Amino acid sequence: MAFVFELPEVGEGVVEAEVVSWKVAEGDMVAVDQPLCEITTDKAQLEVSSPKAGRVVKLHGKPGDIIKVHSPLCEIDENGAGAAVAPKAAAPAPEPTNGVSTHAPKAAAPAPAPAPAPRPAAPAPSGPTKAAPAVRREARELGIDLRDVAGTGPGGRVTRDDLHGQPAAAPEAPLPVIAPALPMVLPSGGEERVKLIGVRRKIAEQMRKSKSTAAHFTYVEEVDCKELVTLRNRLKKVAAEKGIKLTYIPIIMKAVSVVLREFPNVNAVMDEENLELVVKGDHNIGISTDTPNGLYVPVIKNVEQKSILHIAVEMDDLVKRTRAGKAKLDELKGGTFTMTSVGSIGGVLATPILNIPEVAILGINAIRDQAVVRDGQIVIRPMMYLSPSFDHRVIDGAVGARFVAALKAVLEHPERLLMELR
């Protein structure tokens, strides 16, 4: 009888998950810890690996389907397990049928020509190789056989650092030259239907829920960034000496934290069930991040306790790992305030949608040189629009306006940030 693998509990409070894609097909042989599928929950997107070795006899659900926790995910016939996990050297290799063998040659068989020297390898493990899904994916991308890698992690688990010492497999033939892809043009009267699955589906559900739950209002203010640009240019040199890349976002994030001390109700979340505003002491500020898998919001925790350079280092690392799909679940939740920046793309301003249950989000737009009047004279200044949105159920228009005015004052006179103890 086939082993029925049920969807495990993949996170606290997670009761269901959506199938994004299958990594195997019915009839495939799988090894222990081999990725079976990619799923998404309301918390994160992740891979699910096989707990057994054998032949896949049935897959439950197709991309876009919702699977309940502890419901059947796939069925595996363990009778063929040996073929999936047996080390390559455990049995004599079969004679190649196409002149090329992917296994080591049999010791007794004379070779017509000296075989190329094998790449350095660790002693073959006695069982299936232990490695996290992300490490397995990176090994596949590098062309590295995990059975040839000595794991230095707990229990012999292969880590990313272990992979770096292994040479990637050389390509068997030059890659073909691929012409630039032309934009797809549908014929007149044609149409294409794109099913919303995975992160895109979660984004759609979250945006709809946000607009139907919170009472949005957006307040726009213009900021003269002359002093901010000057400060950033000075700090950028200091940061570079320490190997730190400093953008405007960490400076603005620290300014937001300073202003939140004066407006604590803006650093809050809504408890919809009890209709209560939960004011937070920690400034856990999320930054909307565009990734190949959709929009994620990694969270920088306790910004009020960190310097601008500390924020810059942490944000750079966290955003990179989020885009690579390697951020931890805890790093994607627990936010109390969100910032979203589309300035690098363009546009004048945006009206962001709240990341509920938070009650405020700050839209940061491009810094552009504009002609403005100062002391009766027309001068060129780097100007930026701030466009925060608030939940009008708990944040009055006047409060939102004062919050933005206070933030504008700090950004136009950023020397205040240098006086912060942290």
N, C-alpha and C positions, 0 to 999 in steps of 0.2 A: 504494500500500500504506500502510496506517495506521501511524503511529509508535507503537511499543510503549514506554510509559513504565514503567520498572521502579522498585520501591521503592528509594530511595537509602539510603545509609548515613547514618542520622540521629543517630548518636552513637557514641562509642568503645565497642567491645565489643557493640553492639546488632546482633543477627542476625535479629530478627523484630519485627513490630509488629502490633497489633490494630487493625482498622478500627473507629472509634467512630461516625463518621457521614460521609456523602457530602455535599459542598456543591454538586455538579452531578449531572445525570442524563444517561443516554444520549440523544444527539440535541442536547444543549446546545452552544452555541458558547462557547469559552473563549479568554481572552487569556493572553499570557505573564505569569507570576507570579500568575495568579488562583488562589485557593485551590480545590483539588480535593476534599480530604477532611481529616478530623481523625483522627489515629491516636494510639495510646498505646503506650509501650514500658515496660520495667521501670525506666526512668529518668525519663520525663516524658510529658506529653500535648502534642501540637503539631499544627500544620497542615502539609500538604504542598501546594506550589503547582505549577502547570503549567509545564513548561519550553518548551512549544510552544503556538502558537495554532492553533485549528481547531475541528472538530466532534468531540465525544466519541462514539465509536462503540461502546465496550464498557468496562464497569467490571468489575474482577476482585475479587470478594469483597463480602460484605454485612456490615453492622454485627455485630461479634462474631467475625468470621473472622480468623484469623492469617495474615499474609502474610510470607513470608521476604524478607530483603533481597536485591535483584537479581532478584526474581520479578516478573512482570507486575502492575502496579497498575491501569493503564487504557490504552486505545488511542485515539489522536487522529488524525483525518483532517485533514491540513494543507491540503487543497485549498480549504477554506473559511476559511483563516486571515485573509485580507484583511478579511472582514466582521467579524471579532472584534476587530481591532486598529486598523482604519483610523480616523483622527481624524474627528470629526463633520463638520468643515468641508471635508473633502477632496472631497466630491461634493455636488451640489445636493440639498437636503433634499426628500423626497417631500412631496406635498400631504397635509396632515392629513385623516384620514377621520372624526375625531370632534370636529373643531373645536378640538383642542388639539395642538400639535406639541411634541415634546420636543427638537427640534433648532432651530438658529438659522434664521429665515425666509430664503427666497431673496431676494437683493438686488433682483432685478428685479420681484418680485411686490409690488404695493401692498398694504398692510395696511389693513383696515377701521378700525382704531383704533391709536393709537400703542402700540407694544410696551413693556412695562415695561423699565426700565433693567437691563441684565444686571449680575450681580454681578461685582466685580473678579476678574479671572482672569489667570493667568500665561500667557506665550506657549505654545501647544500644543507638546508634545514631538514629536520626529520619529519616535519609536518608542514601544513600550509603557512605561508609567510604572513606575519602580522604587520599590518600597515593601515593607517587611516585612509578613508576614501580619497581625501585631497592628495595624499602622498601617492596613492595608486594612480590617480589621474595624471599627476605630474610625471610619474615614471613612464606611463604610456606615451605622453607627449615627447619625452626625451628618448624613447626607444630603449629603455632599460628594463631588463628582466629582474623582477624583485627577488627571484630565487638566487640571483648572483650577488646580492647585496647583504652584507653583515649588518644586522640591526643593532644599534647602540641604545635604543630606547628601552623603557621598562619591559621586562619579559622578552627581550630580543626584538621588539617592535622596530620596524624601519622608519626612520624620520627623514624629513626633507634634507637635513644636513648630510645624512648618509648617502643621499642620491648625488650630491654635488661632487663626490669623489669618484663617481662612475662615468666612464665615457659613454656618450650617446651613440646609438647605432648609426653607422654610416649609411647614407642612402644608396640603394642598389643601382640607381640610374639617375642622370640629371633630371631635375624637375622641369616639366614643360613650361614654356612661356605662355602665360595666360593673359589674354587681351583684357583691358579694362571692361568691367561689366557695364552694360548700357542700362539706363533706367527702364523698368518694365512699363510698357504702354499697353493698356487694355484696348481691345478693339472697340469700335463704336457699338454701344448697346451692351457691352460686356460688363461683368462684375466679378468681384472676388470676395469670398467670405473668409474672414480670419477669426477662428475661434479664440476667445479670450481664456487662456489657461495660465496656470502658474502665477508668477508674480504679477503679471498684467491683470489677471482676474482679481487678485487681492487688492491691487491698486484701485481698480474700478469699484470694488465693493466698499473700500475705505473712503473713497472720494464721495460716493453717493451717500454713505452713512454720515459723513461729515457735514455735507450740505443740508441734509434733512434733519440733522440733530442740532447743530449749533446755529446761532443767528449771526452770520458773518457781517462785519463791516470793515472796510479798508480805509486807512488814513494815510495820505501821501504828504511827504515833506522833502524839501530840497536841502542838501548839505553842501557847504563850501569845504572841499577836501584839501585845500592848499596846505594846511598844517599837518593833516593826516598823511599826505603824500610825502612831505618833508620828513616826518617822524619815521615812516616806514623805510624811506631810503637810508636814513641813518642806522636804524636797527637792522636793516637788511645786511649791511656790511658786518656788523657785530655777529649776527646770526651765521653768516657765511663762514666766518672764522671758526665757528663751532660745528660746521658741517650741517647747519640747519637752513632749510628753505622757508623763508618768511613771506607769506602773502598778506593781503589786507584782512582776510577772514579771521585769523586769530586775534588781531588787534580789535576788530569790531566785536568779536565774541567776548573779549575781556571788557570792552566798554558796555556791552549789554549787561554783563554780570554786575558791574558797578551800579548801573541804573536800576537793576532789579532790586537792589537793597532798599531803594527809595520807594519802589512800587512792588511790594511783595506779592500782591494779588495777581500780578501778571505772570508770576512764576508759579503756576498752579495747574491742577487738573480737575476735571469735573467727575464727581461720583453720580452718574445718571440715576442709579437705582434709588439712592437716598436724596437726590437733588441737593448735593452739598458741594461747595467749592473747597477743594483740598489744597491749601497753600503749602508749598514745599520749601524747606530750608536749604536743601542742596540745589545748586544751579547745574542741572544736568542738561546741557544744551546739545540738541541734535543738529546735524548738518545734512540737508537733503543732498543725496549723491546719485548721480546718473551712472548706472552700471550696464554692462551688456545684458544682464538679466532683468533690468527694470530699475525702478526707483527704490532706493533704500535710505534709511535715516540712521546712520551710526551716531552714537551719543558720546560726547565728551563729558565724563562725570566730574562733579565738584569743580567747576570752572572757577568758582569764587576762591578756591584755595591754591590756584596755579598762576604762574607768571605767564606772560605772553609767549616767551620762548618755549616753556613747557607745553603750553597749548599747541603751539606750532608743531613740535615734534610728535606729540600724541595724535594730532589730527592728521598729519601727513601719513603716519603709519596706519592709522585706522581706516582712512579713506582708501588707501592702496589695497589693504586686505579686503575691504568691502567690495571693491571693484573686481578683485580676484576671486570672490566667493569664499574667503577664508576668515571672515569676521565671526567671532563667537556670538552665540545667541544673546548672551547677557550684554554684549556691546551694541545691540540693536534695539534695546528696550530700556524703559525707565526714564525717558526724557521728560523734562518739565517745561521746555521752551524749544522752539525750532527756528533755525535760520535757513533760508533758501536763497541761493545766488545764481542768477542767470546772466550776470553782467558779461561773462566771457563769451556768451553766445551773441548777445546784442539786444536790441529792443530798448524802449525808453523806461517802462516800468511794468510790473506784473502785480496782479491781485491774488496772492497765494491763498490756498485752501488750508484751513486749520488741520493740524495733525492731531485729531481728537484722541484722547480726552483732554489734551492741552488746550489752553484758552487763548494762546497768542502765537503768532508766527511772524518772523521778520523777513520781508522781501528786500534783498540787497541788489541794486541795479548797477549798471555800468558807470564808471567814472569817466566823464567826457569834458573836454575843454569847451567852455561856453562864454559868451560875452555877457558880463553882468555889470551892474552899477555899484561902485564902491566910492564913497565920499564924493559923489557927484561926477565921477569919472567912469568911463566905460573901460573895463579891464577884462582880461581873459583869465578865467579860473577853472580848475578841475571841479566839476559839479557832479553830484550823485543824488538820485532819488531813493529815499527809503519808503517802502510801501508795506507796512505791517497790517495784518488782519487780526481782528479780535473777536471773541465770542461776546456779542452784545447782551447776552443774558446776564453776564456777571461783570463785564467791563464796560462802563459807560463811555460814551464818546469823549467826554471831557477828560476822563482818566487816560484813555488811549492817546489823546492829543498831548497831554502833559508828559506822558512817558516818552513819546517821540521827541518832544521839545528838549527833554533832559538828555536824551541820547544824542541829539543833534549838537547840544552844547558840549558834550564830552568829545565828540568826533571833531568838532571845529577847534577845540582847545585840548588836544590829546595829551598835553604835558601832565594833566591830572592823573593819567594812567601810570606815569613813572613814579608817582608818589604812593601808589598802592603797595602795601606790605607784601602782598602775594599776587 
